[in-house]
Amino acid sequence: DYAVVASNSCGSDTSDCATISTIGLNDLIGNEIKLYPNPNQGEFSISVPVEFLGQTYEILDIHGRLLKNGIINTLIQQIMLNDLSNGNYWIKIGNEQPIQLIINQ
């Protein structure tokens, strides 16, 4: 059970109690981003939920420098990075946490 107490110089007041019986992660499963294969040889796919269509993706090096960007316009987006050398990179989609990707040609 949770309540909020609001205070100011005139006093304080407590809200009604609200019961939170479940907190689930099931709602987050639908927003899963999948990157495969990883490691890859410079070509990989990203599978995103429909909510991510139209979002910008950015490929960053390990120093955070932008190397490539584009728009997610399909639920399974193919990305080619054949011009990058072997190493660790990051892909960031919209405001989501970056995902590490490894190129091993």
Backbone as ProteinMPNN parsed JSONL, in Angstrom:
{"seq_chain_A": "DYAVVASNSCGSDTSDCATISTIGLNDLIGNEIKLYPNPNQGEFSISVPVEFLGQTYEILDIHGRLLKNGIINTLIQQIMLNDLSNGNYWIKIGNEQPIQLIINQ", "coords_chain_A": {"N_chain_A": [[0.846, -1.176, 0.0], [0.485, 2.221, -0.82], [0.942, 5.684, -0.179], [0.807, 9.254, -0.562], [2.457, 11.959, 0.882], [2.012, 15.298, 1.03], [3.646, 18.306, 1.625], [3.885, 21.681, 2.835], [4.545, 25.104, 3.825], [2.196, 25.586, 5.165], [1.34, 23.244, 6.271], [0.642, 19.701, 6.12], [-0.677, 17.051, 4.061], [-2.17, 13.877, 3.55], [-2.54, 11.532, 0.989], [-5.133, 9.279, -0.244], [-4.706, 5.757, 0.32], [-3.153, 3.609, -2.031], [-3.308, 0.432, -3.436], [-0.851, -1.635, -4.666], [-0.667, -4.471, -6.313], [0.666, -6.074, -8.141], [3.655, -5.965, -9.951], [4.838, -6.086, -13.039], [7.066, -7.528, -15.452], [6.241, -8.328, -17.873], [5.086, -6.506, -19.643], [7.286, -5.224, -20.677], [8.509, -7.084, -22.304], [7.438, -7.039, -24.884], [8.728, -4.9, -26.022], [11.184, -5.664, -26.886], [14.36, -5.575, -28.383], [16.106, -7.186, -30.893], [19.237, -8.292, -31.983], [20.99, -9.784, -34.533], [23.102, -11.867, -36.651], [25.337, -11.993, -33.855], [28.418, -12.193, -32.636], [29.194, -10.744, -35.893], [29.858, -10.53, -39.462], [29.951, -7.983, -40.437], [27.507, -7.638, -41.504], [24.235, -7.55, -40.366], [21.062, -8.115, -38.71], [18.36, -6.313, -37.296], [15.728, -6.771, -35.167], [12.735, -5.293, -34.362], [10.05, -4.068, -32.243], [6.87, -2.792, -33.375], [6.548, -0.219, -32.356], [8.986, 1.009, -32.626], [9.372, 1.716, -35.235], [10.389, 4.166, -37.532], [12.145, 5.329, -35.804], [15.431, 6.641, -35.138], [18.538, 5.05, -35.762], [21.835, 4.645, -34.478], [25.204, 3.951, -35.124], [27.94, 3.5, -33.14], [31.378, 3.972, -32.243], [33.779, 2.546, -29.876], [34.514, 4.778, -28.492], [32.386, 6.411, -28.523], [31.942, 7.869, -30.812], [30.033, 8.843, -33.605], [29.448, 6.722, -36.285], [27.762, 5.808, -38.264], [24.378, 6.296, -39.285], [20.801, 5.951, -39.417], [17.36, 5.283, -40.352], [14.948, 3.307, -38.74], [12.934, 1.444, -40.63], [11.592, -0.893, -41.132], [10.274, -3.884, -39.612], [12.176, -5.844, -39.372], [15.24, -4.907, -39.767], [17.887, -4.682, -42.0], [21.322, -4.199, -41.691], [24.327, -3.006, -42.982], [27.729, -3.092, -42.43], [30.157, -3.368, -43.714], [32.324, -1.787, -44.285], [33.597, -1.211, -41.932], [36.232, -1.935, -39.574], [37.31, -4.957, -37.87], [36.052, -5.365, -34.572], [34.623, -3.947, -31.531], [31.479, -2.422, -31.346], [28.716, -0.144, -30.923], [25.167, -0.068, -31.064], [22.586, 2.213, -31.097], [19.233, 2.82, -30.57], [16.849, 5.189, -30.926], [15.892, 6.347, -27.763], [16.745, 4.2, -26.345], [18.792, 1.893, -24.411], [22.152, 1.456, -25.472], [23.23, -1.277, -27.587], [25.675, -3.718, -27.633], [27.674, -4.621, -30.395], [29.563, -6.912, -32.317], [32.045, -6.985, -34.712], [33.559, -9.295, -36.72], [35.326, -10.046, -39.127]], "CA_chain_A": [[0.0, 0.0, 0.0], [1.27, 3.434, -0.94], [0.262, 6.966, -0.033], [1.682, 10.397, -0.781], [2.32, 13.044, 1.849], [2.418, 16.588, 0.446], [3.87, 19.275, 2.704], [4.383, 23.026, 2.564], [4.614, 25.893, 5.056], [0.886, 25.599, 5.818], [1.059, 21.946, 6.875], [0.776, 18.554, 5.221], [-1.885, 16.264, 3.826], [-1.86, 12.535, 3.053], [-3.506, 11.034, 0.002], [-5.68, 7.952, 0.012], [-3.768, 4.669, 0.032], [-3.365, 2.841, -3.262], [-2.709, -0.895, -3.329], [-0.173, -2.143, -5.857], [-0.562, -5.904, -6.033], [1.627, -6.72, -9.039], [4.516, -5.166, -10.809], [5.285, -7.117, -13.954], [7.975, -7.243, -16.548], [5.651, -8.822, -19.123], [4.855, -5.377, -20.543], [8.543, -4.861, -21.311], [8.932, -8.113, -23.259], [7.023, -6.631, -26.214], [9.627, -3.871, -26.522], [12.506, -6.253, -27.005], [15.121, -5.372, -29.613], [16.995, -8.328, -31.113], [20.293, -8.062, -32.955], [21.552, -11.082, -34.89], [23.957, -12.59, -35.712], [26.256, -11.159, -33.085], [29.198, -11.415, -33.584], [28.843, -10.854, -37.307], [30.93, -10.193, -40.397], [29.668, -6.667, -40.996], [26.099, -7.611, -41.922], [23.378, -8.097, -39.32], [19.666, -7.685, -38.717], [17.77, -5.859, -36.039], [14.29, -7.005, -35.103], [12.181, -4.33, -33.409], [8.592, -3.97, -32.196], [6.288, -1.773, -34.253], [6.702, 1.098, -31.738], [10.283, 1.57, -32.969], [9.413, 2.154, -36.625], [10.595, 5.602, -37.657], [13.203, 5.769, -34.885], [16.784, 6.729, -35.668], [19.562, 4.211, -35.151], [23.186, 5.169, -34.594], [26.311, 3.034, -34.884], [28.98, 4.246, -32.447], [32.575, 3.209, -31.901], [33.908, 2.408, -28.425], [34.738, 6.101, -27.929], [31.133, 7.151, -28.625], [31.865, 8.645, -32.059], [29.02, 8.392, -34.563], [30.024, 6.202, -37.516], [26.693, 5.626, -39.254], [23.032, 6.382, -38.72], [19.722, 5.703, -40.36], [16.007, 5.211, -39.808], [14.34, 1.973, -38.706], [11.697, 1.538, -41.422], [10.948, -2.2, -41.214], [10.354, -4.612, -38.347], [13.483, -6.498, -39.403], [16.093, -3.983, -40.513], [19.207, -5.197, -42.349], [22.331, -3.144, -41.632], [25.609, -3.458, -43.515], [28.865, -2.323, -41.933], [31.33, -4.014, -44.301], [33.428, -0.836, -44.365], [34.222, -1.056, -40.618], [37.178, -2.991, -39.217], [36.944, -5.836, -36.762], [36.056, -4.707, -33.273], [33.38, -3.765, -30.783], [30.729, -1.217, -31.667], [27.432, -0.03, -30.224], [24.039, 0.452, -31.829], [21.616, 2.886, -30.237], [17.969, 3.089, -31.266], [16.061, 6.166, -30.168], [16.376, 6.601, -26.406], [17.026, 2.918, -25.692], [20.174, 1.603, -24.04], [22.918, 0.909, -26.602], [23.482, -2.712, -27.636], [27.017, -3.969, -28.166], [27.776, -5.535, -31.53], [30.951, -7.277, -32.592], [32.353, -7.319, -36.106], [34.7, -10.214, -36.778], [35.327, -10.47, -40.529]], "C_chain_A": [[0.89, 1.237, 0.0], [0.369, 4.645, -0.767], [1.29, 8.061, -0.257], [1.391, 11.432, 0.296], [2.873, 14.303, 1.194], [2.515, 17.599, 1.576], [4.279, 20.622, 2.131], [4.35, 23.797, 3.871], [3.288, 25.933, 5.823], [0.554, 24.272, 6.492], [1.274, 20.835, 5.877], [-0.549, 17.83, 5.115], [-1.464, 14.943, 3.215], [-2.959, 12.083, 2.108], [-4.118, 9.73, 0.476], [-4.627, 6.913, -0.323], [-4.161, 3.982, -1.273], [-2.634, 1.516, -3.096], [-2.122, -1.286, -4.67], [0.056, -3.627, -5.596], [0.414, -6.617, -6.95], [2.428, -5.66, -9.777], [5.139, -6.173, -11.743], [6.237, -6.619, -15.009], [7.388, -7.692, -17.881], [5.406, -7.703, -20.12], [6.126, -4.991, -21.29], [8.978, -5.853, -22.375], [8.568, -7.715, -24.687], [7.94, -5.592, -26.839], [11.047, -4.379, -26.71], [13.109, -5.995, -28.385], [16.076, -6.546, -29.731], [17.971, -7.99, -32.227], [20.932, -9.416, -33.26], [22.108, -11.056, -36.305], [24.887, -11.611, -35.018], [27.159, -12.077, -32.288], [28.772, -11.662, -35.026], [30.036, -10.456, -38.157], [30.669, -8.864, -41.103], [28.259, -6.544, -41.541], [25.279, -8.253, -40.815], [21.97, -7.552, -39.476], [19.28, -7.234, -37.324], [16.278, -6.083, -36.148], [13.734, -6.103, -34.0], [10.66, -4.449, -33.364], [8.115, -2.785, -33.03], [6.474, -0.359, -33.687], [8.009, 1.783, -32.137], [10.387, 2.0, -34.433], [9.503, 3.675, -36.682], [11.657, 6.152, -36.732], [14.55, 5.813, -35.606], [17.671, 5.703, -34.977], [20.913, 4.859, -35.407], [24.171, 4.049, -34.312], [27.455, 3.871, -34.325], [30.2, 3.367, -32.234], [32.714, 3.182, -30.378], [34.197, 3.737, -27.728], [33.481, 6.974, -28.008], [31.004, 8.001, -29.867], [30.842, 8.016, -33.0], [29.696, 7.968, -35.86], [28.992, 6.09, -38.634], [25.37, 5.819, -38.541], [22.02, 6.146, -39.825], [18.394, 5.658, -39.631], [15.55, 3.753, -39.841], [13.018, 2.075, -39.454], [11.032, 0.201, -41.679], [11.115, -2.91, -39.881], [11.632, -5.433, -38.234], [14.347, -5.684, -40.342], [17.448, -4.635, -40.757], [20.182, -4.018, -42.347], [23.657, -3.729, -42.088], [26.704, -2.51, -43.052], [30.16, -2.923, -42.461], [32.541, -3.092, -44.365], [34.12, -0.608, -43.015], [35.175, -2.211, -40.339], [36.627, -3.854, -38.083], [36.972, -5.051, -35.461], [34.686, -4.653, -32.649], [32.77, -2.414, -31.125], [29.442, -1.23, -30.855], [26.382, 0.454, -31.209], [23.04, 1.01, -30.827], [20.394, 3.204, -31.074], [17.14, 4.011, -30.395], [16.695, 6.437, -28.822], [16.716, 5.322, -25.652], [18.5, 2.8, -25.328], [20.91, 1.06, -25.257], [23.133, -0.59, -26.455], [24.851, -2.901, -28.27], [26.911, -4.916, -29.357], [29.248, -5.732, -31.855], [31.089, -7.637, -34.051], [33.636, -8.127, -36.107], [34.739, -10.797, -38.176], [36.415, -11.474, -40.819]], "O_chain_A": [[1.897, 1.305, 0.705], [-0.801, 4.635, -1.153], [2.495, 7.826, -0.156], [0.236, 11.741, 0.585], [4.053, 14.368, 0.846], [1.595, 17.739, 2.383], [4.928, 20.702, 1.087], [4.145, 23.2, 4.928], [3.267, 26.279, 7.005], [-0.433, 24.191, 7.222], [2.003, 21.001, 4.899], [-1.427, 17.976, 5.965], [-0.505, 14.891, 2.445], [-4.148, 12.233, 2.39], [-3.682, 9.149, 1.47], [-3.751, 7.156, -1.154], [-5.342, 3.803, -1.573], [-1.481, 1.483, -2.666], [-2.812, -1.271, -5.689], [0.877, -3.996, -4.757], [0.945, -7.665, -6.582], [1.916, -4.609, -10.162], [5.896, -7.036, -11.299], [6.216, -5.453, -15.405], [7.995, -7.452, -18.925], [5.506, -7.925, -21.326], [6.058, -4.488, -22.412], [9.746, -5.494, -23.267], [9.315, -8.023, -25.615], [7.934, -5.416, -28.058], [11.999, -3.6, -26.692], [12.454, -6.175, -29.412], [16.782, -6.87, -28.776], [17.587, -7.473, -33.275], [21.368, -10.116, -32.346], [21.617, -10.27, -37.116], [25.181, -10.535, -35.539], [26.694, -12.694, -31.33], [28.093, -12.64, -35.339], [31.091, -10.091, -37.637], [31.116, -8.653, -42.23], [27.854, -5.471, -41.99], [25.58, -9.361, -40.373], [21.721, -6.645, -40.271], [19.807, -7.711, -36.319], [15.64, -5.641, -37.103], [14.195, -6.138, -32.859], [10.045, -4.883, -34.337], [8.893, -1.885, -33.345], [6.55, 0.602, -34.452], [8.133, 3.0, -32.003], [11.392, 2.59, -34.828], [8.785, 4.379, -35.972], [12.039, 7.316, -36.851], [14.763, 5.088, -36.578], [17.578, 5.504, -33.766], [21.113, 5.534, -36.417], [23.991, 3.283, -33.365], [27.89, 4.835, -34.954], [30.074, 2.154, -32.064], [31.871, 3.73, -29.668], [34.132, 3.815, -26.501], [33.506, 8.138, -27.609], [30.059, 8.782, -29.982], [30.801, 6.796, -33.161], [30.427, 8.749, -36.468], [29.318, 6.259, -39.809], [25.247, 5.544, -37.347], [22.353, 6.144, -41.01], [18.315, 5.958, -38.44], [15.737, 3.054, -40.837], [12.081, 2.716, -38.975], [10.014, 0.144, -42.37], [12.007, -2.569, -39.104], [12.116, -5.689, -37.131], [14.204, -5.762, -41.562], [18.091, -5.092, -39.812], [19.902, -2.97, -42.929], [24.063, -4.804, -41.646], [26.625, -1.297, -43.248], [31.155, -2.982, -41.738], [33.671, -3.566, -44.486], [35.119, 0.109, -42.951], [34.96, -3.329, -40.807], [35.63, -3.524, -37.441], [37.817, -4.176, -35.272], [33.721, -5.225, -33.156], [33.463, -1.398, -31.185], [29.126, -2.212, -30.184], [26.663, 1.279, -32.079], [22.696, 0.36, -29.84], [20.501, 3.786, -32.154], [16.773, 3.665, -29.271], [17.889, 6.722, -28.736], [16.949, 5.36, -24.444], [19.346, 3.515, -25.865], [20.338, 0.271, -26.01], [23.209, -1.11, -25.343], [25.151, -2.319, -29.312], [26.154, -5.886, -29.328], [30.065, -4.828, -31.687], [30.357, -8.479, -34.571], [34.66, -7.704, -35.569], [34.252, -11.904, -38.405], [36.548, -11.929, -41.955]]}, "name": "protein", "num_of_chains": 1, "seq": "DYAVVASNSCGSDTSDCATISTIGLNDLIGNEIKLYPNPNQGEFSISVPVEFLGQTYEILDIHGRLLKNGIINTLIQQIMLNDLSNGNYWIKIGNEQPIQLIINQ"}
